[in-house]
Amino acid sequence: MKRRSRMHLFLLATVALLGAAVVAELRRERALEVDPLTQIDVAAIHTLAVTCNACKPRRFERVGAHWRMLEPFAQAADDVAVDRLAAIARAPVRFRHARGDLDAKKLGLDPAYATLDLDGTLLKFGTTDAIHGDRYVEIDGAIALVPDRFSARLFETPESELAIPPAALGK
């Protein structure tokens, strides 16, 4: 077998192995979706509030089929951006622990880095796991580890969640 043929065979085997790894990871993540963070029906959420240490508090209310920002601006909100925040309630959980099993202060949950209030259900967000990068989330006396694909949304500026940004209005 020629050197070039061996190299092509090696590259093909590597690509096949990586493809198999991706498929296995996707299957594993689908299996995790069986245990969502909350049982809240995301489409039925009426009020949503976000607070965090390094950003302005934001409050939203669903009016009909659309979201409206109440704080810090009182105007129409970007429905897609607010729906992404609401979707955090259905994030898949990798592990759940009783609050007493872990030190909430070390996990950044006491006080929390950010909170998300969904119709009175409070989610508290802490630090991330050093190994997998999962976010610690406290809800109803339990601490869950959730794949962190959403934390950037918690720390967005209020202007990014408006239907029409203030700059476009000349403010």
N, C-alpha and C positions, 0 to 999 in steps of 0.2 A: 504494500500500500504506500502510495506516495505521501510525502510530507503534507502537501496541500490537502489531500483527501482526508488525512487524519485530523487536520485542523478543522475542516468543515464538519466532520463527524463529531468532534469534540464540541464545537459551537452549537450544533444542532441538539446535542444531548443536554447542554447547559440551558438552552432556550426551553426545551421540553420540561426540564426539571423546574425552572422558574415558573413556567405556565402551570404546572401541577401545584406548586406552592401557592400561587394566587388563587386557584380554584379551591384549594383546601381552606385558605383563609376566608374566602367569601362564604363557604358553607358553614364554617365555624361562627362567623358573625351573624348569619341568618338564624342559626340555632340560638344565639344569644337574644334575638328579638322576641323570643318566647316570654322573657321576663322584662317588661318595660319598667322604667323608673316609677311611673305612676299609672293608675288605671283611668286617668282623666281623659275624657273625650275632647281632643284638641279642638274640634270644630264647635264645641259647645262652650268654650271659654268666653266669658263676657268681659272680665277685667284682668289686666296684667300689669305688674309693676316690677321694675328692675332697680336695684340699688347696688352700689359697689364702692369700695374704698377710694378708687382713683377716678371716678366719673360722676356726672350729674345724675341724680335719680330721675327715672323716667316712668310715667304712668300712661297706660293706654286703656281705652274702652271700646268695645265693639258696638257700633251703631248700625243696625241692620246687617248688611253683608260686609261692611268696611270698618277699619280701625281708625280711631281718632286719638291723637296724642293729647293728654290733658296737662302733662307736666314734662319738661319745663316750657314747652310751647303748647298753645291751645290751637291746634289745627289738624287737618287730615294727615294721617300717617300712611306710610308705604305698607300696604297690606302684606306683601311678600316678606318684607323684613320682620314684621311683627309675627306673622305666621311661623317664621323660622325660630323665633324666640319661643313661641308656644309649643313647637315641636320638640323642644328639649324635654318636655314632660314624658315623651314616649321613647326616650333614648334607651338603648339596651343596657342592661345591668350585667356586669361580669361576675361580681360578688356582692353579697350583702352581709353586714355585720351589725350586731346590736351596738347601740351607742356606747355602752359600758365596756365593750371589748377593746375599743381603740381610744387613744388619747386625742380628743377633739381639738385641743389646743395645738398639738404637734401637726395635725392635719390641716390647720388653717381654717377650722370650722368654728373656733371660739376665740375671737369673733370671726365671722365668715368673710371671705374675700368679696363675695357677691351673693345677692339673694334674688330669687325670682318668685314673686307671689302670683299664683294663678287662681283667681276666684277664692282666695283665702287659704289655699294650699301653699305652704312656704317651702321652697327648696333653697338650701344653703350650700354654697360652693366653696370648697377649700382648695388645697394644693393638689398637685398631680403626683401620681405614683412614680417613683424613680425608675422602675424597670419597664413598665408598659406605657407610661404617659397617660394613664387613666386618671380622671378627675374624681376626687372624693366629694360626694354629695350627701348631705344629711336631709332626711325626710321622715317625718313621723317617728322619731326616736330610733331610726336605723341609719347606718352609714353605708352608702352604696359606692362601688367603683364603676364608673361609666367611661367608655371610650370618649376622649375629649376631642370632639369635632365641632364644638359649639361655643367654647369660652370666648372666642373673639367677638361673638355676637353680644355677649353680656357686657363687654367693655366698649362697645361702639359709641360714637358720639350721637347725641340726640338728633343732630342735623341729618345724619345718614339714614334716619328712620322716618323722615318726613316725606309725604307725597310730593311736595314741591319745596325744595330747600330754601331757606331764607335768602341766600345769595341770588337765587333766581327771581325772588320778589323784590330785590333791591334794598333789602334790610341790612 
